[in-house]
Amino acid sequence: MNLVFDFGAVLFEWRPALLVQASFPAQAATPEAAGELAGAIFHHPDWLEFDRGVLALDAVVGRTAQRLGLPQAAVQGLMSGVGERLMPMADSVALLERLRRRRESCGDVRLYFLSNMPAPYARVLEQRHAFVGWFDGGIFSGDAKLIKPQPAIFELLQSRYALDPAKTIFIDDLPVNVQAARDCGWKALHFESAAGLQRQLQAHLG
């Protein structure tokens, strides 16, 4: 069975409101304000284009600062440091380690990733976290110039590694991405916790 992992909020913590609060304490003084500002930064088309690898970091910094009236130096500090601030989720990494051992002992699973991740952050994760090297392959959106939930990025992973859709399970925290994988003929699981994922995988893998 091919197991395809998302990264953000599955293997790495992704808490944009906390990132915003640290960089803009005045503008994000309450949880509500922090959530609103995080949405304005990280859900905007400019950020998605950066995520997809077609807009450079300096460009998205400049556009975001101008659009939201934020100090450009602070926006630069926020966006430049995201890769270093993505911390592994210990329970998820432990589950990944168990799957890696199963692959080595039984050979009945293969491990892949499919992550919306700007290329600068992807390089940081590859350098800082050894477990990224446990995968048999994978695709970052910033490298592929494609982004979930576009069908093309699923199709690219499938073709690049000759994955059989009927033997492929995709794991993501966002329902829209889960549905996109199912629309491509893959099995897909909505991630809520490592313990919940382990139970779901046991039902599929035994």
N, C-alpha and C positions, 0 to 999 in steps of 0.2 A: 504494500500500500504506500502511495506517495502522500506525505503529510506536508502541506504548504502553510507556513506561518506568516502572518502579518508581524510587524515589529512594534509599532507604537501602540501602547495600552494592551499589548499581549505579551511581549518579551521585555519591553522597555516602558518605564513610567512615562506617561504623557499627560501633564497637568498644566495646560497653557495658562489658566487663570493664575496659578502660583508664579509662573514665570513673569507674567505681566505685573503682578503685585511687587515682585522684587525689583523690577526695572522702573516702574512708574507708581510709586507709593501714593503720590498725591492724586493721580487720575484714577487709581484703582483702590481707593481707600476702603471700600466695602466689597464683600463677595459678589454682590450684584454688579457693581461697577467693574470689578475685575473680569467677570464673565462677559459683560458687554464689550469691554475693550478687547479681550482675547478674541471674541468672535469677529470684531471689526478688523483685527490684524490677521488672524490665521484662517478665516473662512472667506476672505476677499479673493476675487479672481487674480489679483497680483500675486498673492501667496501661492495660489494653486499653480500659477504659471512657473513660479520659482520651484515648487515641488516637482513639476513636470520637466524641469531642466531647460526651459526655454526663456527664462528671465534670470539675469545674473543677480547675485546677492546685493551688490551695490545699487542696482536699479530698484529692487524691491524695498530696500532700506529708504532710498530717496523718495520713492512714491508714497510709501506708508507714512513717513514723517510729514510730508507735505499734505497728504489727504486728511490726516487726523490731527494736524497741528501739534505734533510731538517733537521734542528735541531730537535732531538727527543723530547726535552722538549716543543718546540713550537707546534709540531704535537699533543703531549699529551694534551696540553692546548686547542687546537682547538677542538679535538674530545671529550675530557671529558666534555666540556662546551656546546655542541650543544643542549642538552635537555633544559638547562636554557635559551638559546638564541632563542628558537622557540616561537615567540610571536603570540598570537591570532589575527586573522583578524576580526576586529570589525564588519564589515558588515555581514560576514559569520556567526559569532556567534549570531548576532541579528536575522538572518534568522532561525538559528537552534532553538533559543528561541521561535520564532513564531510557528515553527513546533512542539516544545514540548508542547506549550499551546494548539495547535490543537489536539494533541494526547490526552491530558487530558480532553478536552472538547467534542471532537467528537469521538475519538477512532478509526479513520479511517486511521491512519498512525502509523508505528513503526519505530524506529530509530536505526540504526546499523552503525558500522564503519569497514573498511577494509583498513589497513594502512601498508605500508612498513616502519617499525620503529624498530630499534634495541631495545632490551629489556631495557637497561639502560635508554634510552631516554623515552621510554614508561612509566617507573615507575615515572620519573620526571613529565611528563605531567599529569599523574593520581593524583599526589600529589599536583601539583601547580594550576590546573585549574578545578574548580568545574564542568564546563559544560561537561567534559569528563564523568562524572557520569550520565548525562542525557540520555545516550544511553541505549537501551534495551539489547544490547550485542555487541560484536565485536571481531575482531582478529587483533593482531599485528604480523607482519612477524617474529619478533625476538622470539616470544613465540611459534609460530606454526612451525618454521623451514621450512617455505615455503614463497615464495615471488611472488608478482605480477610481470609479467602477467601470471605466471604458473596457468593453469586451476585448479590445486589441491587446491589452497588457496580459490578460489571462491567456489569450491565444498564443502570445509570444512565449510565455513560460512553457506552455504545453508543447509547442513545436520545438523549442530549443532543447528540451530534455526528453522529448518523445514520451510524454506522459499520457497514459490511458485515462480519459476522464472518469470512467467507471471505477478506477482504482486510485482516485485522487481525492483527498479530503483537504479542503481549505479552511483555515481558522482565522477569524477576524472579529474585532470588537464592534464593527459598524454593520448594522443590518443591511444597508444598501450594498455593501461589498459582498456580503454573504449571498444576497440574492443574485448579484451579478455572476458569481461563481456558479451558482445553481443554473442560471440561464445558459451557461456554457457547457452544462452537462456534468459538472463536478458535484461531488458531495460537498457540503459546507456546514460548518459549525459556528454558532455565535458564541464568542468568548466572553465570559463574565468573571471567571476565576480559574486558577490553575486546577483546583480541586474539581470543579465542575467539568473542566475540559478532560481531565483524566477519566472521569466517569463516562463521559461521552465516547472517548477513544476506546475504552475497554469494551464498550458495546459493539464497536466496529472491528476492533482488532482481536478481542478475546484475551 
